[in-house]
Amino acid sequence: MVVVGYGAAGACAAIEAAEGGADVLVLDRFSGGGATAISGGVVYAGGGTPQQRDAGVSDSAANMLAYLGLETGDAVSPETLQRFCEGSVSMLAWLGEQGVGFEGSLAPYKTSYPTNDYYLYYSGNEMAGPARAVAEPAARGHRAHARGTSGRAVFGPLACAAVRRGVRVRTHTRAEELVTDADGRVTGVVCRSLEGAPARVAAEYRWLAGKVGKLNLWYHPVGKVLSRRLLKLERRHAKTRTVEARRGVVLAAGGFAFNRPMVRSEAAAYARGLPLGTLGDDGSGILMGRAAGGATKHLDRASAWRFYCPPAALAKGMLVGLSGERVCNEALYGATVAESVIHEHAGRAYLLVDASILEEARRQVPQQTLWFQRLQARTMLGSGRIEAATLDELAAKAGVDVEGLQKSLGEYNDMSRGPTGDRAGDKVADPLGKQPDLVQPIERAPYSLIDISVRASVRFPCPTMTLGGLVVDETTGQVLREDGSPVPGLYAAGRTAVGICSKSYVSGLSLADCVFSGRRAGQSLAGPSA
């Protein structure tokens, strides 16, 4: 069988298929790793993992299912979500068998990504009001054990495990078209490969491929320049090849965040965000599957990340739109915040803080951030902030409705002081579900508005990933047509397919789904009925 794409989904499909006796060839446009290798390496897992137990976190598959039911909606069937949750502990154990390490040190503060002191954290909305009403909060963000961003600590062991099982990998090979027979069965892949190119070309291409992924995320202007050079090498030196797939093909080529025309066409609301992933996330897997007869769904769904924690103190602020009205619970996960900002406030929003919150946030920055978070925090607390001595002056500077802001802050402060107006008394429950310990009066001048609008920004980027893809049979991973019939010989996994996180995303859920769907496709293709 042939696997197109070599991130977590492709690697897991290859491992399982090879384990089942299939002869597996992987095609990867670059040098392997995909978005997985440059990610935070967070896997969403629960139900009572060893790491949760070590941290004293109580959880069960039923509890995990209740929470994820809120997040995933109708992206997959209830039966599939239940299988995912009930198999979560064994999935993490399987990753451990492949050499991926995890550890149960629990982050004690709200964060979008923990420092090197912690490897388990609340990576979604588990602590927020709506979730707490249906499930006990449990930390399920399992970060692979490595310093810095840990994606390489997920992909590296998976790649080694694939090689140990005899999987062959052809890098610098871009899949462009599926081959089908007269009956519509997928029997191969037409690709463009740098195999046979001069050594200097291959070396330059390898160097560029290793740089552009993170540069496109952290410093997009330079990433764009290197990307153009990489594409030029492909056009000049790649040769057309056709690879036969006797059992079939697994498409695991990522999403389409880097196909900007496709984003503007399918997910226009998210077009202002910075693409998250690699140049390989160009929609090619989805488009090849669709050309072979596959149906697509949820292409309008994406996840934009507007994280302002760390520092954790900023969750005590009040998030407002240009009307001055509160946007949402300020302690929600960053992608959930961005969803409200995009769809209810035209992408524009500010976080209101006072001098007390600002001082606390500045004290937290050194202890709660890694280098990239520190740069963002400095932007939020520095050049990304508008300051004024009065609320009226502040609103005028930012273009926020003064009366709306005054009304929202009055209600917020009344709520934070409680029904008697005594700060020491019981607080009124926040109608948006914010935890009581994060609600305090915002009243000490000067006031600041931190711009968290959804837009491309070098110093405070808003990464965006796509969530929709090819419709698949949820028990096998086989691609389905519009009428529900299967496309013979074609499977999909990861962000090329509709999956667990195709409605909404919390940190670690995409990688977990890549493992879940990749293993499913590999097992199915290796089976006797493939």
N, C-alpha and C positions, 0 to 999 in steps of 0.2 A: 504494500500500500504506500501511498504518497501522502505526506503531511506538508501542507503549505503554511509556513510560519513557524518560528521556533522560539516562542516565548513560553510561558507556563502552560498554556493550553496545548500547544503543539508538542512540547516535551512530554507532558503527561499522557497525551494520546499515543505518542511513539513508544513510551515505556510500556504501557499496558498492552499495546498491540504486539510488540516484540515479546513480551512475557507470554502472550498467548500463542506464539509461534509464527507470527507474520514476519515477512521480509519487509523492513521499513526503510524508506528513504525520505529524509526531510529536506525540503527546499526552503532556504531563507535568503531574503534579499540582501541582508547585511551579514553580520558575523555571529548572529544568534543572540538571543536575550530579549529582543523586542522591548515593549514597554515595561515588562516585568523587571528586567535588569536595572532600569533606571528609576524604578518605583521605590516606595518606602518599604517594600517587602512585608506588608501587613496582610495577614490572612485572618478573615473573620471566622471564628470558630467558637463553639460553646457546647453546652450540654453537660459540662463537668469534665473539662480537659484536665490533664495533670497540672498544667500551668495555672489554671483557675484554682484548683485545690491548693496548690502551694501558696497562692496569694490569699487564701481564705475567701474566695469568691464562690458563693453558692449559685448553682445553675442546673438546669435540666433541659432536655430536648424539648419538652412541652413549653417551658418558659421561653426558650429561644424562638420556638415556633410562634408563640403569641406575639412576641415583639416584631419578628420579621414579617408577620402577616400585615402589620401596619405599614412597613416600609415597601414591601414588594407589590402589594395590591394584586392585580390580576396578571402580572408579568408571566408567571408560570402557574400551573394548576396547584391546588392545595396539596394534592398527593405528592407532587414533585418537591414542593417546599418542605413537606414533612420528611421525605427521604433525605433531603439535604440536611435538615436539622438532626435527624436521628443518626445520620452517618458522619456527623461533624467530628466527633471524638476519634473515630477510626480514620477519617481523612487526615487529621493532624498526625496521627500515629504513622500512617503510610508515608507522609512527607518526612517524618523522622527517620523512617527506614531508608529513604533515599538519601539521607544525609543532611536534611534541612533542620537546623537547630532552633529551638524556642526556649524561653525561660520565663518564669512566673513572677517577676518583680513588677508590682503594680504602681503606676503613676498616681500620685496623691492629689493631683490638680487637673483641671480641665485643660486639654491641649489638643491641637490638631495632629500632633506627632510628638512622641516622648523623646526626651534626651537619652543619652547613652547610659543613664542610670536605670532606665525602666524599659521593659519589653512587653508589658501587658497594660492596656488602658481602655477606657470607655471611648470607643471609636465612632459612635453614632449618636443617636438621640435617646439612648437608654435611660438617661436621668431626667429627661424632660417630661412635662405634665401628661400629654396624651399617652406616652409609652408607659409611664409609671402606673397609669390607671388599669393597664391590662397585663403588665408583666413586671416582675421584680427586676430592678436594674442589675445588670451583670456586665462586667468588663469582658469583651470578646475580641478586642483588637490584639491579635498575637503577632508581634513584630519579630521577624527572623533575627537571630542573635548575631549582630554585627554592628560595628560602629558606623556612625553616619547613616545615610539612607541605606536600607538593608536589602534592596531588591536583588543585588548580585548574590546574596547569601541564600536566596530562594532558587534563582535560575542556575547558578553554578553547580550545586549538587544534583539538580535534576538533569542537567546536561551530562554530567559524569555518569549518572545512573543509566541514561539512555545509551551511552557508548558502551558501558559494561554489558548491555544486553544485545549488542551487535547492531544498533541503529546506525545507519550511514547518514551523514549530514553533508549536503552540498550548499555551501555559503555563496554569497555574491551572485545569487541566482534569483531573478525576479519572475514569478509566475504571472502569466498574462492572459491565458485562456484555457478553458477546460476542453478536453477532447471527448466527444460522445459518439456512440455507435448508432446504428439505424433505429434501435429501440429506445434511444434516449439515455442509455446507461453511460455514466462517466467512466472513461477508460484511460485517461491520461491527462497530462498537463503540458501545454506549450509554454516555454519560459525563455527568458533572455539571460545568458550566463556570461560571466567574465572568465570562466574557465578557459585557459589557453591565452589569456591576455598577457602582455609583457609584465615581468616581475615588478617593475617600478610602478606600473598602473595598479596592479593588485595591492601593492604596499600602500600607495596613496589612498586608494579606495578604502582599505581596511582602517587606516588612520582617521579618515574623514568620518566613516561610519561609527567609529568609537567616540567621536567628539560631538556630532551634531545633535544626538538625542538630548543630552542635558543642556547644551547651549541653546537649543530651541526653546527649552523651558525657562532657563535662568537668565539667558541674555539673548533674546530672539534676534536682534539685529545681526550679530555675528553668526548665529546659527543659520540664518537665511543665506548669508554669503557662502558659507561652507556647503550648505545644501545644494545651492546652484552648481557648485563645482562637482559635487558628487553625482548629480544628475547628468552633467555633461560627460563625465567619464562613462556612465552607463550607456548613453546614446552613442558614443564614439566606439567603444570597445566590446560591448556585449554582443554575443552571437546567439542566434535562435536555436533552441534544442527542444525536442519532444520527449517526454518521459512517460513510459507506459505504467499504468496502475492496474494490475490484474484484479485486485480485490476492490479497490476504490480509492477515494481521495478524502482527506479531512482538511477542510479549510479552517485555519486558525491564524489568520493574517491580521487580526486586530480590527479596530473600528475605522472611522473615516474622518477623524478630527483634522487631519492634514490635507484633506480634499476640500479646500475652502469653497469652491463652487457647489459641491454636494452639501456642505454644511448650510450654506445660504439658501439652498433649495429645500432641504429636508428639515433642518433644525434652525431656521432663521433667527429665532429668539436668542440663540446662543452664539451667534456669529461674532460678537464683539469680544468674546473670551479668547485667551491664548491657547492654541492647540496643545493638548497633553498627549504624550506618547512619542512615537518616532515617525520618520517619513514613511515608514511601512504602513502606518495607520492612514492609508489613502483610500480606503473603501474598496480596494481591488478584490479582496476575497468576497465581499458582499456582492459586488457587481458581477464577478465571474459566476457565483452561485445563481444569481438572478438570471443571467444569460442562459444558464443550463436548465431553467424552468423553475427555480426555487422562488418561494414567496418571501416577502420581507414584512417586518412589522416594527413598530415603535421607532422608526427612523427619526421621528421628531423629538425623541427623548435624548437628553444629554445631561451631564452633570457639570455645573460651573462651581468653582470652589472660592468662597469668600470667607476665609478664616481670619479672625482677629484674635483668637486665643491659641497660643500664648501671646502675651502674658494673660494669665487667667483673670486678673482683675477687670479686664475690659468687658467681660460678660456681665459686669454690674452696671454697664452703661445702658442707655435707652436708644434703640435703633428707630430712626424715623425716615420717612420719605419726604419729598419736597412739599407735601401738604402739611407736614408737621405731625402727622399721625404715626403711631407706632406701627412698625412693619410686622414684627413677629416676636416670639420668645427669643430674647437675645442669647440664651444659652443653648440654642439649637445647633446641630451640626452645620458646618459651613456651607455644604451643598444645599441643605434645606433652607438656610438663610438666603442664599443666592436665588433659589427657586422663587421665594416670595418677592425678592427685590426685582427680579426679571419680569414675572408675570403679573404682579400687582402694583409695581411702582416704576415701570418702564426702565428698569435697570439702574435707577438713581436712589441712593440712600446714604445717610450719615449716622454715625454712632455718637451720641451726645454723652460726654463725660464732664465731670467737674475736677477741681484741683486735687481733691482727695483721691479720686479714682486714678487720675493721671500719675500722681506721686507713687501710689501703690504699684501701678503697672510698671513704672520705670524701675522700681526696686526689684521686681520679679524677673526682668529681662535676662540678666546674666545667668540665673539658675534654671530658667525654664525653657531656654531656646537652644537649638543647634544653630550653626552659622547662617544658614539660609533664612531661618525664622528670625534671627537677630537682625538681619538686614531689613526684613519686612517690618519688624517691630519698630526699628528706628525711623522708617518712613512713616508709619502710622502715627508715631508719637512726635514726629518732627515735621517734615515738609508736607505730609499728607493731612495735616491738621490745621483747622481754622480756629483762632482763639479770639475771645472778646471778653470784656469786663461784665457786660450785661447780656441777657438772653436776646433782647431786641436787636442789639448791635450784631450779635453772632448770626442770627437768622438772616439779617439784611446782607451780611457778607457772603453767606452761602447760597442765598436765593431760596431759603426755606420760608414757608408761610409763617409769619410771626404769631398770629393768633392761634393757629393750629399747634405750633410748638409750645406756646404757653399753656394751652389747654391740656395737651398730652403730658407735659411735665408736672402740672398741678395735680392731675389725676394719679400720676406715677408716685409723686412724693406723698400724697395723701394715703395711698395704698401702703407705702413703705413704712409710714408712721403708725398705722393701725387705726382702728375706729375711734380711739380716744385722743389721737394726735400725739400720743406719747411714744417716743422711739423705743422705749424699753418694753412696751406692751406687745401684744400679739399683732402680727401683721395681717392685713387683709389678703386673702389668696389672690394671686395674680390671675386675671381672666385668661391670660395667654399661657399660663402654666409654668412660669419661671419659678425656680426653687427659692424658698424664702431667704436662704443665706446669701443669695445673689441680688436681693432687692434691698437697696438702701437709698435714702434721699440724695438727690443730685442738687446741691444747693450752695456749694462753696465756690465762689468766683476765684479766678476766671473760669469761664466755660469753654469747652472745645467741641468742635464737630470734626470727627474723623471720617474722611471720604472713603466709603467702601463700595462705591458704585461698580457695577460689572462692566469692565472694559479692559482692553489690553494695556498693560503698564509694565515697564521694565523693572521699576523698583518695588512695585506691589502687584505682581502678576495675578491674573484670575484664570488659572488653568481650567481647561474644559475638555471633557472626554465624551464621546458618543456612547450610547447605551443600546440602541436597537440593532437589528441585524436580520439574518435569515431565520425563517421559522423552521423549527426542527421537531421531530418526534421526541418527546421528553423522556422516553424510556431508552432510546437508542442514540439520539443525536443525529439521526438521518434527516437530511433536508427535505422539506415538504413543499409540494406545489400549492397553488391557490385553492385547489379543490380538496386538499388534504392528502392526496396520494403522494407516496415517496418518490424522490428522484433516485433511481437506482445507482448505487456506487458513490453517492455523495453525502458527506457528513460535515458538520460544522461545530465549532466550539469557541469558547472565549467570547470576545467582543465582536466576532464575526457573526455570532448567532444570538438570537433572543435567549435570554437566560435569567437567572435569579435577580440580577440587579438592573433589568431593562426598564423598570419604572422609576426607581430612585436608587441612589448610591450612598452607602456609608463606607468609611475607610476599611479596606480589607475584603469587602464583599465581592469585588471584581476578581481579585486573585483567587479567592475561595471558589468562585464560580468557574474560573479557568481550570482549576484542579478537578472540580466536580464534573464539568462538561467534557474536559479533555479525556479524563479517564473513561468516562461513559462511551465516548466515540471510539476510543482505542479498543476497549473491550468488545464493543459491538462488531467492529470490522475484523477483529481477530477470530470471532466466533464462526461456527460452521455455516451459519445462514447469511453471512455477509455478502 
